[in-house]
Amino acid sequence: MAALLDVKNLGISFGGLRAVNGFDITIEKEELYGLIGPNGAGKTTVFNLLTGVYRPDTGKVLLDGEDITGKKIIDISKAGIARTFQNIRLFKKMSVLDNVKAGLHNNHHYSTVEGILRLPRYRKVEKEMDEKAMDLLKVFDLDSVADYQAANLPYGQQRKLEIARALATDPKLLLLDEPAAGMNPNETEELMDMIRFVREQFHMTILLIEHDMKLVSGICEKLTVLNFGEVLAQGTTDKVLNDPQVITAYLGE
């Protein structure tokens, strides 16, 4: 059976600087996988390459057997990759419910005319999206704040909302960029439980970037370590975290 994500020899340069070089990764369906490395190692650049923010100079990206290399952001989203960001990017002035509904537009459609004139199809689709969005919010215990403005939620709930919105796009692969950034230890524990829950409840494949080694060792089954844009180590979490090269490069020992 083909891997859900299969990346070969991915690379990109910026002004002569090789930011990512020869990057390979294979992630099986429903795997919880970590991408780690020092600051500036190229981790977020890899996410940008996978999601269409950057177009790679070299390499190939296959998602569930489909070649998505160099496709536009919207096409990659529709193919089945969703992401969150280190700095939460919600529609702060919109309601919690409307933030999730924004993610549902991948699979729910009506024309501009139907929307302007509030025709029956518009009302039907909006009702379906309201119900689906509320179902997602219930999963994350956010249904009671559905009408709140997103900006008014506490930090931990904003992070939950961003993940709920990503899941609303009905992805095959969820990319989490430093989900524990800015969280205290209790919030990080809750986040770990939530990520496990998302994987099990939605049969989701997850790739995450994270600096919190407790979180990484607690939930990731496999790791890839990046250093200066190249793969330094790859394999099971225990094996990688005990690799002397990784300890030297990443932990500075």
N, C-alpha and C positions, 0 to 999 in steps of 0.2 A: 504493500500500500504506500502511495506517495506521501511524503511529508507535507504538512500544511504549508510551511514556509521553507523554501530552498533557495539560498542565496549563494552565488558563486562569483568569486573574484571581483567583488564590488569595489569601486574606487572613484575618487573625485579629487581634483586639484583646484585650489583657489590662488590665482596669481603666481603660479609656479610652486606653491606649497602643496605637497601631497597630504591632504587632510585625512583621507581614508585610503588604504592600499591593500588590495587582495583580500578583502573581507569575505569570509565564508561562514555560513551558519545554516543549520538544519534543525527545524523545530517540528516535532510530531504533534498531531491533533491532541488537544486538551492538556498539553504540557505547560508547566509553569517554569519559565526560563528567565534567567537574569543576564543582563549585559552590564559589566562593571569595568572600572578602570579609573585612573587618576583624572583630575580636572584637566580638560583640554585633550583628552585621549581620542576624541572623535565619536563619542557615544551618541550625542544628540544629532550629529551630522549623519550617522547611520539611520536614525529615525527619520530625518528629513529626506534621505534617499529612498527609504522604504515607502514614505507617504506622498512622494511627488513634489515636495518643496524644492528639492534639488534634483537635477537630472544627472545620473552617473556618467562618468567618462568611460568606464569599463564595467563589465560584469553583467549578470542577469539575476532578476528576481522573479521567482515563480511562487504564486499563491494558489494553493490547492490545484496545482498543475497548470494554472493560467499564467502566461508571461505578462507581467505588469510593468516591466522595466521601462522607465522614462515616461510613463503615462501621467496624465494630469491628475491633480489632487482629487477632483470630483470623481474621476473615473476609478481611481484607486479606492476611494471611499465606497463607491458602489460595488467594487469587486470584493470588498469585505475587510478592509483595514480601518480601524478607528484608533484614535490616540487621545491621551490627555497630555498636559504640559506641566513642566516644573512650576512655572508661575501660572496659577489657575486662570483660565480664560473663559469665564462665563459671560453671558449677556447680563451685565450687572443690574441694568435698569428694568429688565424683564422679570416676570414672575418665575418662580421655580417650575411651575407647570409648563410655561411657554418655553423655558430653556430645554426641557426634555422634548417638547413637541418639535422644536427646531431640528432635533436629531432624527425625528420620524419622517422627515420629508424625502428621505431616500426611497421610501416604499409607499408613500401616500401622495397622491397627485390630484390636483384640479387645475383648470385653466385660469388665467388672469380674469377673464370675463366672468367665469363662474364665481370667482372670489369677490369681484367688485359688486356683482348683482346679487350675491348671496343665494345663488341657485341651489336646487335640491342636492346636487352632487357635492357642492361646497359644504353644505350643512351635514351631509352624511359622512364625508371624509373628516371634518372637524370633530364630529362626535366620536368617530372611531379613534382618532388621535388622542382626544381627551381621555378616553377609556384606557388606551394602551399606556399613555403617559402616567396616569394614576396608578396603574398596575405596577409599573417600574418604580414609581416613588414609594409605593407600599413596601416593595422588596428592600428598599434602603431606609425605611422608617422616616420618609420625608413627606408622606401624604398629608400629615397634619399642617405642614407649612407650604402647601402647594400654591397658595395665593400670595405668599410673602415675596417681596422683591429679593432677587438672588443676592444682592449686595448686603442685605441685612442678616444673612445667615452667619453663624459662627464658622470659623475656618474649617473645622472637621466636616461640617455639613456641606460646605461649598465643595470640598474635595469629593464627597459622596455624590453630589449633584453632577459634578463634571464626569464622573464615571458612569452614572446613570444616563446622562446625555449621550456619551460615547456608545453605550450599549443600545440606545434607541436606534442607532443606524443599522442594527442587526449585523454586527461584524462577525467574521470568522476568526480574526486575530485582533486582540486588544493590546495596544502599546501604552505602557504607563511610564511617563518620564518623571522620575524622582517623586513618586506619590507621597513619600513620608517627609518631604521637605517642609520644614517649619512646624513639624508636629512634636509634641512632648511624648515621653515614653508610653503613657496610657493611650494616647491617640494612635500611636504607632502599633500597639498591640491590637487595638480595634481594627485598624487598617489591615493588618495581617489576616485577621479573621474574615474581614470583608472580601479580601482578594481570594482567599480559599473558597469562600461562599460563592463568589461570582463564577469561579472556575467550575464548581460542582453544579450550581443551579442552572447555569447557562451553557454547560459543556463547552466552556470557552478556552481557547488557547491564548496564553498571556506571555508577553515579552516585556520585561520591565528593566529600566535603568534605575539604580539605587546606590547610594553611598552608605546607607545604614546597614552594616554587616550583620546585625542581629536579625533584621528583616530578611535580608538576602539568604542567610543560612537557615532561617526558620521556615521559608516557604518555597524557595527555588530548588527544583530538582537537578537542573543543569545550569552551567554558567559558561559564558565566553568573556574573557578578559581582553580589553583593548589597551594598548599602550602606544603612544605616538602614531595612532591611526592604523596599527596592525594588530592582528590577533596574537596575543602573548601565550594564552592557555585556553583550553576548552575541554569540557567533560563534566562529570558529576560534581556537585557542589563541594562535597568533602575533599575530593581529589584536587580540585582547582584551588580551594582556599588553603590547602597545605602544600601547594607547589612553591618551592623556594624562590623561583623567579617572580611569582605573583607577590609573595610576601615582601620581597625586596622592592619591586616596582610600585606596588599599590599601597602597602602598609608602611613603607619607608624604613624597614628594619634591615 
